[in-house]
Amino acid sequence: MSERIVGDSALVRARRFIRLNGFYLFACDIERRIGNAFRRRMLGGKLGCPDIVIGPRCHLRGLACMRIGKNFQASEGLWLEAVTAYPGQTFSPSIVIGDDVSISRWSHIAATHRVEIGDGVLIGSKVLITDHNHGSYKKRPTDATIPPAFRPLDEDGTVIIGKNVWIGDGVVVAPGAMIGEGAVIGANSVVVGEIPPYTVAAGAPARCIRSCVPSLTS
């Protein structure tokens, strides 16, 4: 009896969707669900997180250098790469992502050394998180006459993002950035240094504009 109720409920939802959106979008939705199930099975087995949800048109490389926690969700177009080789260079990168992390559309996370994202982090659309540059721009800058695509990649950077951080749309988290637990990064900001825990930061470069320290309750 319970199976009949569940089946009827699914049928009613399908009919409602078709009535509102048409058969074409219904077919697209079914295709999306099948694709998500296949990606979850294949990637979840490799990464050891069977409840992973990865959207379409994602680019993932260097899975053996990643550790991803439970309940990871990423929407369409994620570029997640642990860079192990670049022309003339080899790396030993590490990408560590905690539990309950959600990433919106067309975000890019890449590491040649180490990127660490804590539990409960929410990442918006078109966010860039990287621990390296094309060329060095520190004490001895790379020769600027070399085309950027041919400049050697940095390999000693680290990015640390604490628990329960919210990163808005269009944010760039640059090499060496450290974002403290519970911080909020406003849309289109550029994080180049350290953001203290429980603060709201915005701008380019991002600066703290207010505190969001949690209230203490008895």
C-alpha positions as CSV (number, residue, x, y, z in Angstrom):
1,M,0.0,0.0,0.0
2,S,2.8,2.4,0.9
3,E,4.5,1.7,-2.4
4,R,1.3,2.6,-4.3
5,I,1.1,5.9,-2.5
6,V,4.7,6.8,-3.2
7,G,4.3,5.9,-6.8
8,D,1.1,7.9,-7.2
9,S,2.8,10.9,-5.6
10,A,5.8,10.7,-8.1
11,L,3.3,10.4,-11.0
12,V,1.4,13.5,-9.8
13,R,4.6,15.5,-9.5
14,A,5.7,14.4,-13.0
15,R,2.3,15.4,-14.5
16,R,2.5,18.8,-12.7
17,F,6.0,19.4,-14.0
18,I,5.0,18.6,-17.5
19,R,1.9,20.8,-17.3
20,L,4.0,23.8,-16.1
21,N,7.2,23.3,-18.2
22,G,6.4,20.9,-21.1
23,F,7.8,17.5,-22.2
24,Y,11.2,18.9,-23.3
25,L,12.2,20.3,-19.9
26,F,10.8,17.1,-18.3
27,A,13.1,15.0,-20.5
28,C,16.0,17.3,-19.7
29,D,15.3,16.9,-16.0
30,I,15.2,13.1,-16.3
31,E,18.5,13.1,-18.2
32,R,20.1,15.3,-15.5
33,R,18.9,13.0,-12.8
34,I,20.4,9.9,-14.6
35,G,23.7,11.7,-15.2
36,N,23.9,12.8,-11.5
37,A,23.3,9.2,-10.4
38,F,26.0,7.9,-12.7
39,R,28.5,10.6,-11.6
40,R,27.7,9.9,-8.0
41,R,28.4,6.2,-8.3
42,M,31.7,6.6,-10.3
43,L,33.2,9.5,-8.5
44,G,31.9,8.5,-5.1
45,G,33.7,5.2,-5.4
46,K,37.0,6.8,-6.4
47,L,36.9,9.5,-3.7
48,G,35.3,7.4,-1.0
49,C,32.3,9.6,-0.5
50,P,29.2,7.7,-1.9
51,D,26.8,10.6,-1.2
52,I,28.7,13.1,-3.5
53,V,26.6,15.1,-5.9
54,I,28.4,16.6,-9.0
55,G,26.5,18.5,-11.7
56,P,27.1,18.3,-15.4
57,R,30.0,19.8,-17.4
58,C,32.4,19.5,-14.5
59,H,36.2,19.1,-15.0
60,L,37.9,17.0,-12.2
61,R,41.5,16.0,-12.3
62,G,44.0,14.6,-9.8
63,L,41.4,12.7,-7.8
64,A,44.1,10.6,-6.1
65,C,45.4,13.9,-4.5
66,M,42.0,14.9,-3.1
67,R,40.1,14.0,0.1
68,I,36.5,15.0,0.1
69,G,34.1,14.7,3.1
70,K,30.6,13.5,3.2
71,N,27.6,15.3,1.7
72,F,29.7,17.2,-0.9
73,Q,27.5,19.0,-3.5
74,A,28.7,20.9,-6.6
75,S,26.6,22.4,-9.4
76,E,27.2,22.7,-13.1
77,G,30.7,23.5,-14.4
78,L,32.9,22.9,-11.4
79,W,36.6,22.9,-12.3
80,L,38.4,21.0,-9.4
81,E,42.0,20.1,-10.1
82,A,45.0,19.0,-8.1
83,V,47.7,19.9,-10.6
84,T,50.3,17.2,-10.7
85,A,52.2,18.3,-13.9
86,Y,52.7,21.3,-16.0
87,P,55.2,21.6,-18.9
88,G,58.6,21.1,-17.3
89,Q,57.2,20.8,-13.7
90,T,55.8,18.1,-11.5
91,F,53.9,18.7,-8.2
92,S,52.6,16.8,-5.2
93,P,49.4,18.7,-4.5
94,S,46.7,18.2,-1.9
95,I,43.1,19.3,-1.9
96,V,41.2,18.6,1.3
97,I,37.5,19.4,1.5
98,G,35.5,18.8,4.7
99,D,31.9,17.6,5.3
100,D,28.8,19.4,4.1
101,V,30.5,21.7,1.5
102,S,28.3,23.2,-1.2
103,I,29.6,24.9,-4.4
104,S,27.5,26.7,-6.9
105,R,27.9,27.0,-10.7
106,W,31.2,27.5,-12.7
107,S,33.6,27.7,-9.8
108,H,37.3,26.8,-10.1
109,I,39.5,25.3,-7.4
110,A,43.1,24.4,-8.2
111,A,46.2,23.5,-6.2
112,T,49.8,22.8,-6.9
113,H,50.6,22.6,-3.2
114,R,47.6,22.7,-0.8
115,V,44.1,24.0,-0.6
116,E,42.0,23.2,2.5
117,I,38.3,23.9,2.8
118,G,36.6,23.3,6.2
119,D,33.3,21.7,7.1
120,G,30.1,23.5,6.2
121,V,31.5,26.0,3.7
122,L,29.2,27.5,1.1
123,I,30.8,28.7,-2.1
124,G,28.9,30.9,-4.7
125,S,29.1,30.9,-8.5
126,K,32.2,31.8,-10.5
127,V,34.5,31.7,-7.6
128,L,38.2,31.1,-8.1
129,I,40.3,29.5,-5.3
130,T,43.9,28.8,-6.1
131,D,47.2,28.4,-4.4
132,H,49.4,29.3,-7.4
133,N,50.1,31.8,-10.1
134,H,51.5,31.6,-13.7
135,G,54.9,32.9,-12.8
136,S,56.3,34.4,-9.5
137,Y,55.6,38.0,-8.5
138,K,57.5,38.1,-5.2
139,K,61.2,39.1,-4.7
140,R,62.4,37.8,-8.0
141,P,59.5,38.3,-10.5
142,T,59.3,36.1,-13.6
143,D,60.5,37.6,-16.8
144,A,57.5,39.6,-18.1
145,T,58.5,38.9,-21.7
146,I,57.5,35.3,-21.3
147,P,53.9,34.6,-22.3
148,P,51.8,33.9,-19.1
149,A,50.8,30.4,-20.4
150,F,54.5,29.5,-20.5
151,R,55.6,30.9,-17.1
152,P,56.3,28.2,-14.4
153,L,53.6,27.8,-11.8
154,D,54.1,28.6,-8.1
155,E,54.4,25.5,-6.0
156,D,54.7,26.7,-2.4
157,G,51.4,28.4,-1.7
158,T,48.7,27.3,0.6
159,V,45.0,28.4,1.0
160,I,43.1,27.7,4.2
161,I,39.4,28.3,4.5
162,G,37.9,27.6,7.9
163,K,34.6,26.0,8.9
164,N,31.2,27.5,8.0
165,V,32.6,30.2,5.7
166,W,30.3,31.8,3.2
167,I,32.1,32.9,-0.1
168,G,29.9,35.1,-2.3
169,D,29.6,35.0,-6.1
170,G,32.6,36.1,-8.2
171,V,35.2,36.0,-5.3
172,V,38.9,35.3,-5.9
173,V,40.7,33.6,-3.1
174,A,44.4,34.1,-4.0
175,P,47.5,32.2,-3.1
176,G,48.4,32.5,0.6
177,A,44.9,33.5,1.7
178,M,43.6,32.3,5.1
179,I,39.9,32.8,5.9
180,G,38.9,32.2,9.5
181,E,35.9,30.2,10.7
182,G,32.5,31.7,10.2
183,A,33.7,34.5,8.0
184,V,31.6,36.0,5.1
185,I,33.2,37.2,1.9
186,G,31.2,39.6,-0.1
187,A,30.6,39.1,-3.8
188,N,33.4,40.0,-6.3
189,S,35.9,40.4,-3.5
190,V,39.6,39.5,-3.8
191,V,41.1,37.8,-0.7
192,V,44.9,38.1,-0.7
193,G,45.7,37.8,3.0
194,E,44.2,36.8,6.3
195,I,40.5,37.3,7.1
196,P,39.8,36.9,10.9
197,P,37.1,34.5,12.1
198,Y,33.5,35.7,12.4
199,T,33.9,38.8,10.3
200,V,32.3,40.2,7.1
201,A,34.9,41.2,4.5
202,A,34.5,42.8,1.1
203,G,36.5,44.7,-1.5
204,A,39.6,44.2,-3.6
205,P,41.6,43.5,-1.6
206,A,39.0,42.2,0.9
207,R,39.0,44.1,4.2
208,C,36.9,43.5,7.3
209,I,33.8,45.7,7.4
210,R,32.0,44.3,10.4
211,S,32.1,41.6,13.1
212,C,29.7,38.7,13.1
213,V,30.8,37.1,16.3
214,P,28.2,34.5,17.4
215,S,26.3,35.4,20.5
216,L,26.8,33.3,23.6
217,T,23.8,31.7,25.1
218,S,23.5,29.9,28.4
